[in-house]
Amino acid sequence: MDDRTLGERGAENSLKGKLDHAVGHVKDALGGLTGDKSLQTEGKVDQLKGKLQDKLGETQMDVDRGLRGDGL
């Protein structure tokens, strides 16, 4: 069982999503510079996954704040 609050898990998801998005951006750019379409595509996928995970984390934090009565 995970003892972290929904907000803590959300913060972790948001941070990991931002990191994955940044790594994806680097892969995309590097693939574009070197002509490596596979690396470029992998970077684009990582960016999308990162954005989705960041949004999930933000939503988790919003829900946690709402449940604790801190407002949105």
Residue frames as a rotation matrix with the C-alpha (Angstrom) as fourth column:
MET 1
0.578 0.816 0.000 0.00
0.816 -0.578 0.000 0.00
0.000 0.000 -1.000 0.00
ASP 2
-0.333 -0.653 0.681 1.23
0.644 -0.685 -0.341 3.46
0.689 0.325 0.648 -0.87
ASP 3
0.014 0.316 -0.949 1.19
0.968 -0.241 -0.066 5.78
-0.250 -0.918 -0.309 2.14
ARG 4
-0.924 -0.371 -0.098 1.68
0.329 -0.897 0.296 8.94
-0.198 0.241 0.950 0.10
THR 5
-0.094 0.905 -0.416 -1.21
0.071 -0.411 -0.909 11.34
-0.993 -0.115 -0.026 -0.34
LEU 6
0.526 0.379 0.762 -2.84
0.779 0.144 -0.610 11.86
-0.341 0.914 -0.219 -3.71
GLY 7
0.975 -0.165 -0.150 -1.16
-0.196 -0.955 -0.224 15.27
-0.106 0.248 -0.963 -3.84
GLU 8
0.165 -0.969 0.181 2.28
-0.557 0.060 0.828 13.77
-0.814 -0.238 -0.530 -3.21
ARG 9
-0.099 -0.138 0.986 1.77
0.579 0.798 0.170 11.18
-0.810 0.587 0.001 -5.93
GLY 10
0.819 0.471 0.329 0.54
0.547 -0.463 -0.698 13.97
-0.176 0.751 -0.636 -8.19
ALA 11
0.720 -0.622 -0.307 3.62
-0.553 -0.782 0.288 16.07
-0.419 -0.037 -0.907 -7.55
GLU 12
-0.197 -0.807 0.557 5.82
-0.170 0.588 0.791 13.07
-0.966 0.061 -0.252 -8.36
ASN 13
0.174 0.341 0.924 3.88
0.811 0.483 -0.331 12.33
-0.559 0.807 -0.193 -11.57
SER 14
0.973 0.214 -0.087 4.04
0.143 -0.855 -0.499 15.97
-0.181 0.473 -0.862 -12.61
LEU 15
0.377 -0.911 -0.166 7.80
-0.655 -0.389 0.648 16.17
-0.655 -0.136 -0.743 -12.04
LYS 16
-0.306 -0.470 0.828 8.47
0.206 0.817 0.539 12.88
-0.929 0.336 -0.154 -13.84
GLY 17
0.518 0.588 0.621 6.26
0.748 0.039 -0.662 14.03
-0.414 0.808 -0.420 -16.72
LYS 18
0.907 -0.236 -0.349 8.16
-0.309 -0.935 -0.171 17.30
-0.286 0.263 -0.921 -17.06
LEU 19
-0.042 -0.980 0.194 11.46
-0.538 0.186 0.822 15.40
-0.842 -0.070 -0.535 -17.05
ASP 20
-0.148 0.052 0.988 10.26
0.575 0.817 0.043 12.88
-0.805 0.574 -0.151 -19.65
HIS 21
0.856 0.493 0.156 9.01
0.431 -0.513 -0.743 15.74
-0.286 0.703 -0.651 -21.84
ALA 22
0.623 -0.692 -0.365 12.40
-0.635 -0.719 0.282 17.47
-0.458 0.056 -0.887 -21.63
VAL 23
-0.325 -0.734 0.596 14.29
-0.178 0.667 0.724 14.26
-0.929 0.129 -0.347 -22.46
GLY 24
0.222 0.511 0.830 11.92
0.744 0.461 -0.483 13.69
-0.630 0.725 -0.278 -25.37
HIS 25
0.945 0.105 -0.309 12.57
-0.064 -0.870 -0.489 17.21
-0.320 0.482 -0.815 -26.64
VAL 26
0.097 -0.989 -0.115 16.33
-0.716 -0.150 0.682 16.54
-0.691 0.016 -0.722 -26.61
LYS 27
-0.356 -0.186 0.916 15.88
0.295 0.907 0.299 13.21
-0.887 0.377 -0.268 -28.45
ASP 28
0.641 0.678 0.360 13.63
0.596 -0.143 -0.790 14.87
-0.484 0.721 -0.495 -31.02
ALA 29
0.816 -0.372 -0.443 16.15
-0.472 -0.870 -0.139 17.64
-0.334 0.323 -0.886 -31.65
LEU 30
-0.188 -0.946 0.264 19.12
-0.570 0.324 0.755 15.28
-0.800 -0.008 -0.600 -31.76
GLY 31
-0.091 0.250 0.964 17.28
0.559 0.814 -0.158 12.97
-0.824 0.525 -0.214 -34.14
GLY 32
0.888 0.459 0.020 16.48
0.300 -0.547 -0.782 15.93
-0.348 0.700 -0.623 -36.37
LEU 33
0.530 -0.763 -0.370 20.09
-0.720 -0.636 0.280 17.11
-0.449 0.118 -0.886 -36.39
THR 34
-0.467 -0.791 0.396 21.52
-0.501 0.606 0.619 13.68
-0.729 0.091 -0.679 -37.16
GLY 35
-0.337 0.423 -0.841 18.78
-0.894 0.138 0.427 12.54
0.296 0.896 0.332 -39.53
ASP 36
-0.981 -0.002 -0.196 17.83
0.065 0.940 -0.334 9.68
0.185 -0.340 -0.922 -37.22
LYS 37
-0.352 0.930 0.105 14.08
-0.536 -0.292 0.792 9.44
0.767 0.222 0.602 -37.79
SER 38
0.111 0.361 -0.926 13.73
0.477 0.798 0.368 6.63
0.872 -0.482 -0.083 -35.23
LEU 39
-0.617 -0.407 -0.673 15.29
0.785 -0.256 -0.564 8.75
0.057 -0.877 0.478 -32.46
GLN 40
-0.925 0.319 0.205 13.22
-0.282 -0.940 0.193 11.74
0.254 0.121 0.959 -33.53
THR 41
-0.054 0.952 -0.302 10.01
-0.257 0.279 0.925 9.67
0.965 0.128 0.229 -33.35
GLU 42
-0.065 -0.053 -0.996 11.02
0.817 0.570 -0.083 8.25
0.573 -0.820 0.006 -29.97
GLY 43
-0.922 -0.330 -0.202 11.53
0.386 -0.770 -0.508 11.82
0.012 -0.546 0.838 -28.76
LYS 44
-0.618 0.761 0.197 8.10
-0.526 -0.587 0.616 12.89
0.584 0.276 0.763 -29.95
VAL 45
0.183 0.662 -0.727 6.51
0.205 0.697 0.687 9.89
0.961 -0.275 -0.008 -28.19
ASP 46
-0.390 -0.412 -0.824 8.43
0.880 0.095 -0.464 10.69
0.270 -0.906 0.326 -24.98
GLN 47
-0.978 0.050 0.203 7.25
-0.081 -0.986 -0.143 14.30
0.193 -0.156 0.969 -25.17
LEU 48
-0.180 0.983 -0.044 3.63
-0.470 -0.046 0.882 13.23
0.864 0.180 0.470 -25.49
LYS 49
0.192 0.201 -0.961 3.92
0.600 0.751 0.277 10.71
0.777 -0.630 0.023 -22.66
GLY 50
-0.725 -0.551 -0.414 5.58
0.668 -0.413 -0.619 13.37
0.170 -0.725 0.667 -20.51
LYS 51
-0.786 0.499 0.365 2.81
-0.423 -0.864 0.273 15.89
0.451 0.060 0.890 -21.18
LEU 52
0.159 0.898 -0.410 0.16
-0.189 0.436 0.880 13.31
0.969 -0.062 0.239 -20.30
GLN 53
0.000 -0.219 -0.976 1.92
0.839 0.532 -0.119 12.28
0.545 -0.818 0.184 -17.08
ASP 54
-0.945 -0.326 0.019 2.40
0.278 -0.833 -0.479 15.94
0.172 -0.447 0.878 -16.09
LYS 55
-0.451 0.855 0.255 -1.31
-0.585 -0.500 0.639 16.62
0.674 0.139 0.726 -16.68
LEU 56
0.266 0.495 -0.827 -2.23
0.308 0.769 0.560 13.52
0.913 -0.404 0.052 -14.65
GLY 57
-0.449 -0.550 -0.704 -0.06
0.843 -0.001 -0.537 14.79
0.294 -0.835 0.464 -11.79
GLU 58
-0.944 0.138 0.299 -1.59
-0.174 -0.980 -0.097 18.26
0.280 -0.144 0.949 -11.93
THR 59
-0.041 0.992 -0.119 -5.07
-0.432 0.089 0.897 16.74
0.901 0.088 0.425 -11.86
GLN 60
0.119 0.018 -0.993 -4.16
0.683 0.724 0.095 14.54
0.720 -0.690 0.074 -8.89
MET 61
-0.815 -0.476 -0.331 -2.88
0.568 -0.542 -0.619 17.58
0.115 -0.693 0.712 -7.00
ASP 62
-0.703 0.633 0.325 -6.04
-0.483 -0.760 0.435 19.55
0.523 0.149 0.839 -7.85
VAL 63
0.231 0.810 -0.540 -8.26
-0.041 0.562 0.826 16.73
0.972 -0.168 0.163 -6.61
ASP 64
-0.203 -0.392 -0.897 -6.20
0.859 0.369 -0.356 16.40
0.471 -0.842 0.262 -3.43
ARG 65
-0.985 -0.152 0.087 -6.51
0.104 -0.907 -0.408 20.14
0.141 -0.393 0.909 -2.75
GLY 66
-0.348 0.932 0.104 -10.26
-0.563 -0.296 0.771 19.93
0.750 0.210 0.628 -3.39
LEU 67
0.254 0.421 -0.871 -10.66
0.347 0.801 0.488 16.98
0.903 -0.426 0.057 -1.03
ARG 68
-0.429 -0.488 -0.760 -8.72
0.888 -0.072 -0.455 18.80
0.167 -0.870 0.464 1.69
GLY 69
0.567 0.780 -0.265 -10.80
0.809 -0.588 0.000 21.93
-0.156 -0.214 -0.964 1.14
ASP 70
-0.280 -0.773 -0.570 -7.91
0.508 -0.623 0.595 24.09
-0.814 -0.123 0.567 -0.07
GLY 71
0.561 0.568 -0.603 -9.83
-0.239 -0.586 -0.774 25.05
-0.793 0.578 -0.193 -3.20
LEU 72
0.429 -0.358 0.829 -8.81
0.813 0.553 -0.182 24.72
-0.393 0.752 0.529 -6.80
